[in-house]
Amino acid sequence: MIQSYADYQMYLEADRIALGVNSRWAQLYDEIYQFQRLLRKVEFLTNCRKSSLRRRIVAFRFRRLSIRLGFSIPINVFGPGLAILHYGTIVVNSGARIGSNCRIHTGVNIGAQLGSGGKAPKIGNNCYIAPGAKLFGDIHIGDNTAIGANAVVNKSFPEGNVTLGGIPAKIISEKSTEGLFVHGDKRF
């Protein structure tokens, strides 16, 4: 969670590296990069500058871009190094907590299970979530876990370093996400 301006700068840099953005032109033309920058700015202004007019203006821009891109992603959920790869529907519960270096595709739903009191998933560092994956309930996914396309994860896999797939999800491989994608946050 962003608690200072230094944290804000670190999150922005980690997200930029994870997305593979190397050009200043991306700030003008890449809407996903713009979305992630606005997400981090709203987090910073909300956590560090509680009642600013600037926060309200940035939050309005963030909400408008969220609707246009199809993202329902609340603030203070993702750690540094987030990489959203495509436009399209992505729904994340505000109670979810996702660690550093998450790579997420379209059609993903991370939510609370009905009747669970609003408890949402906790996902570790360096996780890859493929298109159409659904994660719900009071579950814990360990570090370096890859979740396959259209997998439905409704139980915990805290050990990490595995690939999950199927409906309901089960371990389909002992391969982790090591070397699968670029980590923006080098601490993990």
N, C-alpha and C positions, 0 to 999 in steps of 0.2 A: 504494500500500500504506500502511495506517495505521501511523505510526511514533510518534505522540504523541497526547496528549489533544486538542490543537488540531486535528490531522488528523481525529480521530474526530468532533469536533463539526462540522467542515466537511463530512465525508462524510454525516452524518445530515441536515444542512440541505440539501445538494444532492439527496439522495434524496427528501426531503420535497417539495421544489419540483418535481422531475421527476415524482413521482406525483400532484402537484396536491392534496396534503393540506393543508387550511387549518383543520382543526378538531382540537381536543384529543380529541374523541370518537372520532376515527379510531384513536387509540392503543388504544382498548378494543374496537372493533368491526371494524376493517379488518385481516384476517389477513395480507394481503400486506404491508401497512405494518409490522405486528408482525414478520413474517419478516425484512424488510429491516433493521429496527432490531436484531433479534437477530443477524443476519449481521454487521453492523458492530460490535456489542458483542463477539462472539466474536473477530473480527479484532483489535480493540483489546486485549482481554485476552490473546490468544495472542501478539501481537507485542510487547506492552509489559509484561505481567505474567506471566511464563512459568509459574510453578507455583502458581497460586492455586486455592483451593477454589471461589471464585466463578466462575472460568473454566469449571471442570468442570460446575457447576450450569447456567450459561448455555448451554454446549455441549449439555448434555442437553436443555434446553428447545428449543434451535435444531433439534436432530436430530428431536425428536418432532414439531415443527411442520412440518419439511421433509417428513416422511413423510406427514403428514395432507394437505398441499397438493400433493404429487406432485413436489416439487422435489429434484433431486440437484445442488446447487450448493455447491461447496467454498469455503472462505474464501480471501481474497487473490487473487481472479480478476478481479473487476469494479472499475473505477474509480468515482469519485464520480458521482452523477447517475443511478444505476441505476433503471429503471422496469420492474418486472414487472407485466404488465397483467392476467393471468388466472390462475386456478387451473389446474392440469393438469401434465402431464409436461413438465419441462424438465430436460435432462441436460447437464451441463457437465464436461469433463475438468479435473482439477486443474492440468494443465500449460498450459491456455489462458490467455491474457492479453487482457482486453477493456478498452478505454480508457474515458474519461469519457463520460457521457450516452448510455449504451446503453439502448435501448428494446427489450424482448424479449417475445415472445408465447409461448403454449403450444405444445407439440409440437416444440420446438426441441431439436436435438441438436448439441452442439459437442464433438467428440472427436478422439482420435488415430486415425490410419489403421493398420490391421493391418500389422505388419512395418516400421513407420517408426521404431521405437525410442521410441515414446511421444511423439513430437513433435506438439503440438497447435496449433490456429490462434492467430494474433495478430491481433486486430481493433482498428482505430483508434478515434478519438474520434467522437462524434456519429453512431453507427451505429444503424440500425433493422433489427431481425430479425423478419420476419413469421411468422405461424403455420406450423408444419410444416417450417421451413427446417432443412437439415442441412449442417453445415460440418465437414469432417474433414481431417486430415493436416497436414503442415508447410506451412501457407499463411499469407499475409499479406493482410489486407483493409484498404485505406486508409481515411482519415478521410472522414466525410460520405457513407457508402455505405448504400444501402437494399437489403436482400436480400428478394426477393419470397417470397410464400407457396409452400411446398413446393419451393423451390429446393434443389438439391444442389450445394454449392460444394466442389470438390475441387482447385482450382488458385488461385493467387494473383491478386489484383487490387489491387496496391499503389498505383495512381495515385489511387484514391478519387474522390469527387464523381460517382458513377454509381449506377445502379440495376441490380441483378443479378437474373436470373430464369431459370427453366428447369432441365432435367435433361440433361446437366450445365449448370451455370450459365454464362451469358454476359452481356455487357453488353446490356441491352435499352433503356436510356435514358441520356442524359447528365444527367438530373436528379439533384441531390444531395438530402440530407435537410434542406437549408436551409429553415427555416420549417415543417417537417413536424411538429415536436413541441417542447415546452418543454425547454430545457436547464437542468438543475439546477446544473451546474458552469459558471459564466459565464466561466471562463478559456479555454474552447475554443469 
